[in-house]
Amino acid sequence: MHRIPPQLFCIVLMAVFSAGVTGCGDVTPGRGQVIRVGVYQNPPKVFQEPDGEATGLFVEILDEIAHEEGWILTYTPCQWPACLVALQQGEIDLMPDVAYSSEREEQYDLHQIPIVESWSQLYRHPGTGIDSLSDVAGKRIATLRGSIQETTFRQMLESFGYDATLVVTESFQDAFRLAQTGSVDAAISNHFYGDTFYRDYGLEKSGIVFQPVSLYYATAEGAHADWLEAIDGHLSEWRSQADSPYYTALERWLDRPPKSFVPNYLLWVVATTLGLLALASGLVYLLRRQVKARTGHLAESEQRYRLLAQNLKDSEAKVRAIYQGLPIPTFVWSTRDAGFVLADCNAAALALTKGEAERWIGQPIETVHADGDELIGAVKRCFQQRSSLKIEITHQFSGRDTPRVLTVTCGIVPPDMVLVQIEDVTEQRQIEEQFRLSQRLEAIGQLAGGVAHDFNNLLTVISISAELAMENLDPQHPVREEIQEILATSSRASTLASQLLAFSRKQVLEPQLLDLNLLIRDAERMLRRLVSEDIEIKVILAESLGSVRADPGQLEQVLLNLVVNSRDAMPSGGKLTIETANVELDQGYAERHVGVESGPYVRLSVSDTGSGMDAQTCSLIFDPFFTTKEKGKGTGLGLCMAYGIVKQSGGHIWVYSEPGQGTTFKIYLPRVDLPATSDRVEPPAVTSTRHETVLVVEDDERMRVIAQRILRKAGYEVLSAANGAEALEICERPGAVVHLVLTDVVMPRMNGKQLADRLAETCPQTKVLFMSGYPDDAIFHHGVLDSGIHFISKPFSAAKLTRKIQELLDNPPDR
């Protein structure tokens, strides 16, 4: 046997002696103290038996420490979230099995030496296929409310942008039961609980492992630091002793072998060579076991981190795919040298820039957007303010004819990037502008129609009074010339009112099936006389053109107004093109144009090569009294009348123009699959006058009086009423005979149509003639006269009124 050097013997002896006495210092006094301990169901670490006894790893270790310290422990059962609240509120004094986090360190006091290390794992229901973090998208995952697992997993979902639903429960048992029944797709718990019980619930381990943490006892902040120091003192001592209560509890509850130690009895055998050799052999053996155990732990950790790395890689790939698949053009600007350079862009951005953005990667923002001060300023403000913002700009893309309206949204991507999304909203803004224009024209039309109603009453009184005055004057009377001027002016005013009614879509139409080509051919000679010789007129008429339902006279007026406007836009000559075509407006066109329905249409186009108009002028041309002509050269009612006629005929009119590029008006009228009517309806011949009784019903006194004068002069017996109720009273008097009722349509309380309906019941032989300067839907449907209705529009002449009444009285009753 070799002699052991005395120096080595002394060193080993001192080391063993030091190991034997470590941790045997003073323990904090506190014998007899009662400590209230929270206990919740998280086996094998801490739980309550069916008989109510608290047990588990943390309970056994704490019981041993309490025995040594002389503490009296009372265990209070609670759910995990309630336990933490009770600890903060002082309802319990100590909470076992608390995982460390920076947030909890601010809320509670923890001792220094951890009891055990733990990590979190996801256990899946069979068949769900969850094995990596990317698989949880769209899945339902259960876990413990208020646990470190809930907090960490929520952060992971938010970081990677997955839309999994997290179902919180009051215990891990509840979470695993939900996964067992398929109510959720998986459950998350610490690996101690999960590895112990997942088979009992028929679950499977997944590859999702995360958040390794240390577990401690905790007290309320600043409450019992002496208890925590006592716990650390015992743990420090026990962790150096293989047969200590600490390792005994670990082996019992976690099925772990005790860690290596230096036995105390070696202190007695080191005096002999055999003991020293045994010590050396034991040390070598224990070191090998430690290396083997450590190597196993490292391999296990490496495997876990490989899985985490793969999950992260999969998540990054999925985020990248989502980013590239975004339909909104997206650019990523990164800071560099107090400026920004383009770091990335998605496929939609490449499409928006027609591939140019790929060449911009790495370029400064000032180079990419040399004329984009607004966009550059938005990116800088977003980065400086660390908040999102949204602006709207107009940008001219290379290779495109017109500027585009863009919505730019900027968002911060910590720490040094700004994400910019650009949407082309040009068509959307155009539709919004069309809608605003339509609403404005509708409101103006309502106003114009209302004005025309009262205006026509005044014109009727003026013109008929002038007619009656003329009849009583000698042909050579000097006043006749002034009265003729009054009549002429009334006629022009009547035309003005008619144009206002046309714009407001309140004039009376007599629609029929028309061949638009035939109407243009009939009007072509007149149109050529309207323009100068230096304007070339080209008429292109489509073959087999469909029919349209419209008033031919009104449609001729529309064509006339468009041609006159084109003529005035070409004072030095040019080319005027009138064209027809059958078209189909698809759903896409209808969505881009307010009020348009898809389907078959006949299109009438009038184009010129004149001076054209800017966008501001185009938005106003259908407004009443708006004109670009010199003062006295136009009323500004031609195009507004055309607008009203087309709209009232169920069609649409659009204008396309640019300064210096000419103007095109396009009218779309619904196509009708029926042959056109060739002849226009002529009024019937007038027969002789008789002396019947006519009742005039009119709320305007001046109009009522003038109508009575006309009819009495024509030989009729005339009665009058200011409203519908008076008229009914007169007609229903015993022995009353009223052959015809001349009634205004628009009256307060009872309108003309309601009066006519009452007369149809009580006086069926009485005929009704309606009059109005403002047709409403009482007797019209969108300006078209109902069948069987007789009507005369204001203003009218005395001759026209008496002829209309005579025609109606000479015809047999309609009902």
MARFI-885066 format. One line per field, with one value per residue (C-alpha): residue in one letter; x, y, z. Coordinates in steps of 0.5 Angstrom, whole numbers, plus 500, padded with zeros to 3 digits. Layout:
BEGIN
r: [a  ...] .
xx: [X  ...] .
yy: [Y  ...] .
zz: [Z  ...] .
//
This chain:
BEGIN
r: [m  h  r  i  p  p  q  l  f  c  i  v  l  m  a  v  f  s  a  g  v  t  g  c  g  d  v  t  p  g  r  g  q  v  i  r  v  g  v  y  q  n  p  p  k  v  f  q  e  p  d  g  e  a  t  g  l  f  v  e  i  l  d  e  i  a  h  e  e  g  w  i  l  t  y  t  p  c  q  w  p  a  c  l  v  a  l  q  q  g  e  i  d  l  m  p  d  v  a  y  s  s  e  r  e  e  q  y  d  l  h  q  i  p  i  v  e  s  w  s  q  l  y  r  h  p  g  t  g  i  d  s  l  s  d  v  a  g  k  r  i  a  t  l  r  g  s  i  q  e  t  t  f  r  q  m  l  e  s  f  g  y  d  a  t  l  v  v  t  e  s  f  q  d  a  f  r  l  a  q  t  g  s  v  d  a  a  i  s  n  h  f  y  g  d  t  f  y  r  d  y  g  l  e  k  s  g  i  v  f  q  p  v  s  l  y  y  a  t  a  e  g  a  h  a  d  w  l  e  a  i  d  g  h  l  s  e  w  r  s  q  a  d  s  p  y  y  t  a  l  e  r  w  l  d  r  p  p  k  s  f  v  p  n  y  l  l  w  v  v  a  t  t  l  g  l  l  a  l  a  s  g  l  v  y  l  l  r  r  q  v  k  a  r  t  g  h  l  a  e  s  e  q  r  y  r  l  l  a  q  n  l  k  d  s  e  a  k  v  r  a  i  y  q  g  l  p  i  p  t  f  v  w  s  t  r  d  a  g  f  v  l  a  d  c  n  a  a  a  l  a  l  t  k  g  e  a  e  r  w  i  g  q  p  i  e  t  v  h  a  d  g  d  e  l  i  g  a  v  k  r  c  f  q  q  r  s  s  l  k  i  e  i  t  h  q  f  s  g  r  d  t  p  r  v  l  t  v  t  c  g  i  v  p  p  d  m  v  l  v  q  i  e  d  v  t  e  q  r  q  i  e  e  q  f  r  l  s  q  r  l  e  a  i  g  q  l  a  g  g  v  a  h  d  f  n  n  l  l  t  v  i  s  i  s  a  e  l  a  m  e  n  l  d  p  q  h  p  v  r  e  e  i  q  e  i  l  a  t  s  s  r  a  s  t  l  a  s  q  l  l  a  f  s  r  k  q  v  l  e  p  q  l  l  d  l  n  l  l  i  r  d  a  e  r  m  l  r  r  l  v  s  e  d  i  e  i  k  v  i  l  a  e  s  l  g  s  v  r  a  d  p  g  q  l  e  q  v  l  l  n  l  v  v  n  s  r  d  a  m  p  s  g  g  k  l  t  i  e  t  a  n  v  e  l  d  q  g  y  a  e  r  h  v  g  v  e  s  g  p  y  v  r  l  s  v  s  d  t  g  s  g  m  d  a  q  t  c  s  l  i  f  d  p  f  f  t  t  k  e  k  g  k  g  t  g  l  g  l  c  m  a  y  g  i  v  k  q  s  g  g  h  i  w  v  y  s  e  p  g  q  g  t  t  f  k  i  y  l  p  r  v  d  l  p  a  t  s  d  r  v  e  p  p  a  v  t  s  t  r  h  e  t  v  l  v  v  e  d  d  e  r  m  r  v  i  a  q  r  i  l  r  k  a  g  y  e  v  l  s  a  a  n  g  a  e  a  l  e  i  c  e  r  p  g  a  v  v  h  l  v  l  t  d  v  v  m  p  r  m  n  g  k  q  l  a  d  r  l  a  e  t  c  p  q  t  k  v  l  f  m  s  g  y  p  d  d  a  i  f  h  h  g  v  l  d  s  g  i  h  f  i  s  k  p  f  s  a  a  k  l  t  r  k  i  q  e  l  l  d  n  p  p  d  r] .
xx: [500  503  504  499  503  501  499  494  491  490  487  482  481  479  475  470  470  468  463  460  459  456  449  449  449  444  436  432  428  420  418  410  408  402  403  397  399  395  394  391  391  397  400  405  408  402  395  389  387  380  380  382  390  395  401  406  413  412  408  413  419  415  413  420  422  416  418  425  423  417  412  405  402  395  393  388  385  383  384  390  388  384  390  395  389  389  396  396  390  394  388  394  401  405  404  408  409  410  414  419  417  419  412  411  418  415  408  411  417  421  427  433  434  429  426  426  426  420  418  411  409  402  399  394  388  389  388  389  396  398  406  409  407  404  399  395  392  385  385  382  387  386  390  390  387  393  398  405  403  397  401  407  403  399  405  407  401  401  408  407  400  397  389  388  383  386  381  382  380  381  385  390  385  379  384  386  378  376  382  380  372  375  372  378  384  390  391  398  401  407  411  411  403  403  408  404  397  397  396  390  386  388  392  399  405  406  413  411  416  417  418  423  422  424  419  419  415  412  410  406  411  415  411  415  423  425  421  424  431  429  427  434  438  435  435  442  444  439  442  449  446  444  439  436  429  430  432  428  422  424  425  418  414  418  422  429  435  438  444  451  454  460  458  460  463  468  471  473  475  480  485  486  489  483  478  482  482  474  473  477  473  467  469  470  464  460  463  462  455  454  457  453  447  449  450  443  440  444  442  435  435  438  433  428  431  432  424  424  428  424  418  421  423  416  413  418  416  409  409  413  408  402  406  408  400  397  393  395  402  407  413  418  423  429  433  440  444  439  435  431  432  427  429  423  416  411  408  403  408  411  405  403  410  410  416  420  420  425  430  429  431  437  435  434  427  429  431  425  420  424  417  414  414  408  410  417  414  409  414  419  413  411  418  419  412  412  405  401  398  394  394  391  396  396  401  403  406  411  408  401  397  393  395  392  389  393  391  398  398  404  406  412  415  420  426  428  423  417  411  408  401  399  392  390  383  382  376  373  374  371  365  364  365  359  355  356  354  348  346  347  343  337  337  337  332  327  328  327  321  318  320  317  310  309  312  307  301  304  305  298  295  299  299  291  290  294  290  283  286  288  281  278  283  282  287  290  290  297  297  297  304  306  301  304  311  308  305  312  316  311  312  320  319  314  320  325  320  319  327  327  322  326  332  328  325  318  316  310  313  309  314  314  318  323  329  334  337  331  330  338  336  330  334  340  338  336  343  347  344  346  353  358  361  368  365  365  359  360  354  356  349  350  346  340  340  335  329  329  322  323  319  321  320  324  330  331  331  337  341  340  343  349  350  349  354  359  359  360  366  369  369  375  372  373  369  363  361  354  354  350  351  348  352  352  354  357  357  364  361  355  359  364  358  353  346  347  344  348  344  343  343  343  349  348  355  356  364  367  374  373  377  375  374  377  375  372  368  365  363  358  356  349  348  342  344  352  355  362  359  359  354  348  350  346  342  345  339  341  345  341  335  338  340  333  330  335  334  327  327  331  338  344  349  356  361  369  373  380  383  385  382  375  369  365  358  355  348  345  338  335  334  328  327  320  320  319  313  314  308  307  300  296  291  283  279  276  268  263  262  256  254  256  257  265  267  274  278  284  288  291  286  289  289  282  279  282  280  273  273  276  270  265  267  267  260  260  257  262  263  269  272  279  280  278  273  269  269  266  261  258  258  254  249  242  240  247  250  257  259  267  271  278  282  289  294  298  293  294  290  287  290  287  288  284  279  278  278  272  268  269  265  259  259  261  259  263  269  276  281  287  292  299  305  309  307  307  307  299  297  304  310  316  313  309  302  297  293  286  288  287  292  293  300  301  302  296  293  285  284  288  284  277  279  282  275  271  275  274  266  265  268  264  265  272  268] .
yy: [500  507  512  518  525  528  535  531  528  535  538  532  533  540  540  534  538  544  541  537  544  548  551  550  557  560  560  566  565  565  559  559  563  561  561  561  557  557  550  549  543  542  535  533  540  542  539  537  530  528  528  535  534  538  535  535  537  544  542  536  541  547  542  540  547  549  543  546  553  551  554  553  552  552  550  554  551  556  557  559  566  567  565  570  575  573  573  581  582  579  573  568  569  564  561  555  554  561  561  567  573  580  582  578  580  587  584  579  577  571  567  566  559  556  549  546  548  547  549  549  544  544  537  536  532  526  528  535  535  541  540  547  554  555  549  553  558  557  553  553  552  551  553  556  563  568  562  564  559  564  570  567  564  570  574  569  569  576  576  572  574  567  568  562  562  562  559  560  555  555  549  545  539  543  545  537  535  540  537  530  531  535  542  545  542  542  544  548  546  546  539  536  536  535  529  526  526  527  519  519  524  521  526  527  531  536  539  546  547  554  558  555  558  557  556  559  560  567  572  579  585  587  583  577  577  573  567  567  568  562  558  559  557  550  550  551  546  541  541  539  533  527  524  531  532  536  530  526  530  531  523  522  527  528  521  524  521  525  529  527  529  528  523  526  519  520  525  519  514  519  518  511  510  505  511  516  511  510  517  518  512  515  522  519  515  521  526  521  521  528  529  524  527  534  531  528  535  538  534  534  542  542  538  543  549  546  545  552  554  550  553  560  559  556  562  567  563  564  571  572  569  573  579  577  575  582  585  592  594  595  598  597  603  602  608  609  615  619  618  612  607  602  595  591  591  585  583  588  593  591  590  597  600  595  592  598  597  592  596  601  596  600  606  613  615  622  618  614  619  625  629  626  631  629  621  623  627  622  617  621  624  616  615  621  620  613  612  610  616  616  621  622  624  625  622  621  614  614  610  613  618  621  622  617  618  614  613  612  609  609  604  604  597  597  599  602  601  604  600  604  601  605  604  606  610  613  610  610  618  618  614  619  625  622  621  628  631  627  629  636  636  632  638  643  639  639  647  648  644  648  654  652  651  658  661  657  660  667  666  663  669  674  671  670  677  680  675  678  685  684  682  688  693  696  693  700  702  704  699  693  693  693  688  684  684  682  676  675  675  671  666  666  665  659  656  658  654  648  648  648  642  638  639  637  631  634  635  631  626  623  617  612  607  610  608  613  613  615  621  623  622  627  632  632  637  642  640  642  649  650  650  654  651  650  645  638  633  626  621  614  610  603  597  594  599  597  601  606  609  616  623  624  632  632  627  632  638  634  633  640  643  638  640  647  647  643  649  654  650  650  658  656  650  643  636  634  627  624  616  611  604  598  597  592  595  590  590  593  599  600  599  605  610  612  610  605  598  593  591  593  600  604  609  616  620  627  629  635  637  644  647  642  643  642  637  643  646  638  638  644  644  640  646  650  657  655  657  659  663  671  674  674  669  663  662  656  651  647  642  642  640  635  632  632  629  623  622  622  617  612  613  616  622  623  628  626  632  635  642  642  635  636  634  628  627  620  618  611  609  603  598  595  589  591  595  602  606  610  615  620  621  627  630  629  634  639  639  645  648  647  650  645  647  647  647  650  648  652  654  660  665  669  663  661  668  668  661  663  669  665  659  664  668  661  660  655  656  656  654  655  652  654  647  639  639  645  642  636  640  643  637  633  638  635  637  639  637  639  636  637  639  643  642  643  637  640  643  643  637  634  634  633  626  625  629  625  619  621  624  617  614  620  623  618  622  628  629  631  635  636  642  644  647  642  635  630  623  624  623  621  616  619  625  620  621  615  612  615  621  628  634  641  644  651  656  655  660  661  658  652  651  652  647  642  642  642  635  632  634  632  625  619  618  614  611] .
zz: [500  498  503  503  503  510  506  502  508  512  505  505  512  512  506  509  516  513  509  515  519  513  514  522  524  528  526  527  533  533  536  538  532  528  521  516  509  503  500  493  488  484  486  487  489  494  495  499  501  501  508  508  510  506  503  497  496  499  505  507  507  510  516  517  517  522  527  527  528  533  528  528  521  519  512  509  502  496  489  486  484  491  494  491  493  500  501  499  503  509  510  509  511  507  500  497  490  487  481  480  475  475  476  482  485  486  489  494  498  496  499  496  495  490  492  485  478  473  466  462  457  453  453  447  446  441  434  434  431  436  436  435  436  429  430  436  431  431  437  444  450  457  463  470  472  474  473  470  464  463  463  459  453  452  451  446  442  442  440  434  432  433  434  439  444  452  456  464  469  477  477  473  474  471  465  464  464  459  454  456  454  447  450  449  444  449  456  459  466  470  468  475  474  467  467  473  470  463  461  467  462  456  453  449  450  445  443  446  452  455  461  465  472  480  485  492  498  498  503  503  501  507  512  514  512  518  516  509  512  516  510  507  513  513  505  505  510  507  500  503  506  502  507  509  509  503  499  502  500  493  492  495  491  485  484  484  487  492  490  491  498  503  508  515  517  513  518  522  517  513  519  515  508  507  509  504  499  500  500  493  490  493  490  483  483  485  480  475  477  477  470  467  471  468  461  461  464  458  453  455  455  449  446  449  446  439  440  442  436  431  434  433  426  424  427  424  417  418  420  414  410  413  412  404  403  406  401  403  400  406  407  413  414  419  422  420  421  423  417  414  409  406  410  406  402  401  395  394  395  389  385  387  384  378  381  383  390  390  387  393  398  402  399  404  404  401  395  394  395  392  392  398  403  407  407  409  415  417  418  422  426  428  430  434  438  438  436  430  425  419  413  406  400  393  389  382  380  374  368  370  367  373  380  385  392  398  405  409  415  420  426  430  430  436  437  431  425  422  418  413  409  403  400  394  395  389  386  393  394  387  389  395  391  386  392  395  388  387  394  393  386  390  395  390  386  392  393  385  385  391  388  381  384  387  381  376  380  380  372  371  374  370  364  364  367  361  356  359  359  351  350  352  349  342  337  336  344  346  352  348  346  354  355  349  353  359  356  352  359  362  357  358  365  364  360  366  371  366  366  374  374  369  373  380  376  377  370  367  362  356  355  349  346  342  337  339  332  329  334  332  325  325  329  325  320  326  329  323  323  330  329  325  318  322  326  323  326  326  327  329  330  332  328  332  337  343  345  350  354  354  352  345  346  352  350  344  348  352  345  343  350  349  342  344  350  345  340  345  347  340  338  333  330  332  331  334  335  336  338  340  342  346  352  358  365  370  377  378  374  378  385  382  380  385  384  378  377  373  366  359  357  351  351  347  347  345  345  342  341  345  351  356  364  370  376  380  374  372  379  378  371  373  378  376  374  374  367  364  359  359  363  358  354  358  364  366  366  360  363  369  365  361  368  371  364  364  371  371  365  369  366  368  365  366  364  362  361  362  360  353  352  350  353  353  356  356  357  359  358  360  354  353  349  345  338  338  337  331  331  337  340  338  342  340  337  341  340  342  348  353  359  365  372  374  381  382  388  389  396  392  392  386  382  384  382  375  374  375  371  365  366  367  361  357  359  365  371  376  384  388  394  398  400  399  405  402  395  398  402  396  391  397  398  396  389  387  380  379  372  373  379  377  383  385  386  392  398  405  409  403  396  390  389  396  394  387  391  395  389  386  392  393  386  381  375  376  372  375  372  376  375  378  377  381  380  386  387  389  381  378  379  378  374  369  369  372  367  367  370  367  368  366  368  370  368  362  358  358  351  353  360  356  351  356  360  353  351  358  358  351  352  356  363  365  371] .
//
